[in-house]
Amino acid sequence: MATEKMYSIPARFRKTENLHIIFWLLKDICWCMGFKIVGVLMLVPTLTVAILITWQTRKLKAELYHNLAVTFWICANGYWMIIEFLGKDDTLRIFTVIPFLIGLSFIVIYYLFVLPKEKKNEKLVTISVEVPEETLRVAEMN
């Protein structure tokens, strides 16, 4: 048996994240294939589900900050796709840096300020759970 710190989120959140990946991939496939209308339409569920995931995980700080970053990444990505479809890529693409930097700032804030504070405030009591090696191998495969 191995003692390893495990992190998990509720299964219903994982299902939403998996749906989000499908939407995002479909949006990007439409983008690269030049399917303008479908690509822009796919931005709506992709961004909506990103916001939903951020809302669902708002009580888990690590998830919240990372999902805020992803949401702003999708905003930048969607803006870039739209201006490229409009033929304005060379002149307006520079503005994608704004949502990209906002997203990056959430990651920086989390790792520089939030995570260290959480570690400092951890309770003195630690609960250890012994997990069989086979369970760890199965978890690592998924």
N, C-alpha and C positions, 0 to 999 in steps of 0.2 A: 504494500500500500504506500502511496505517495501523499504527502501533504502539500497541496498547492492551492494558492488563493484563486477562487473561481468568481467570475463576474457574469451575471446573466440579467436579461431583461424579460419581462413577461412575453409569453408566446404570441399574444394578440398584437403586440408591438412589432415583433419579428415578422409576422405575416404582412403587416402594413408596409414595413421596410422592403420586403420582397416585391410587393406590388409596385412600390415606388421605383425600384430598379427596372422593372419592366417598362413603366411609363417613360423613364429617363432614356433607356436604350431606344425605345421607339421614336422618341423625339429626336435623338441624335442621328438615328438611321435616316429619318426623314430629312434632317438637315444636310447630311452628307450626300443624300441622293437628290437633293434639290426639290423635294416635295414641300413647297412653301406653305400651302394652306394647312396640310396635315401636320407639318412640323410646328407651326404656330399654335394650332389647336392642341397638340400634345403638350405644349408648354403649360396649359391650364391645369390638367390633372397632375402633371409632374410637380409644379409649384404648390398646388393645393395639398397634395399628399405630403410634401416636405414640410409645409406649415403644420399639418395635422400631426405628423411625427414629432415635430418640435413641441407642440402643445401637449401631446400625450406623455412626453418624457421630461416635462418641465421640472418635475420634482427630483430628478436624478441629474445633478449638476453637470457631471461629465457628459452625459447624453445631451443635455440642453445646450451647452456651449458648442459642442461639435455639430449638432443639428442646426443651430443658428448659422454656423459657418457654411454648412451645406446649402441652406436656404438662400443665403446671399450668393453662393457659388452658382446656383441655378438661375438666380436673377441675372447675374453677369453673363452666364452662358446663354440664356434666352435673349437678352438684349443683343448680344453679339450675333446670334443667329438671325434675328430680325433685321439688324442693320446690314448684314451680309445679303440677306434676301432682297433688301431695298437697293442694293448696289452702293451703299454708303460706307462700306467697310473701312476704307483707307482713312476717311476723315473722322468717323465717329467711334471707331473701335477703341480708341484711347480711353473713352469714358467707362469702359468695362472695368478699369482699374478701381473705380470707386466701390462697387459692391464686392469685388475681390478683396480689397483692403479691409472693408468692414468685416467680411468673413474671417480674414486672417487675424484681425484684431480680437475677435472672440476666442480664437485658439490661443493667442499670446496671453490674453487676460487670464484664461483658464489655467494655463501651465505656469505662469509667473505669479499669480495671486491666489486664485481659487483653490487649486490643488494643494499648494503648500499649506494654506490655512486649514483645509480639510484634514491633511495629515497631522498637523499640529493639534487639532482638536479631536483626534480619534480617541475613543474611550480606552481606558487602560485594560478593560476586559477584552480578551480575544477568544473567539470561539473557533476551535479547530475541528474540521470534519475530515475524517479519513476517507479518501476516495480510492476505490480499487484501481489498479493500473489499467485494467481493461476498460473501465469507464472513461479514464483520461484519454486513452487511445481513440475511443469512439468519438469523444467530444472534440479532439483535435482534428479528426477527419472531417467533421462537419464544420 
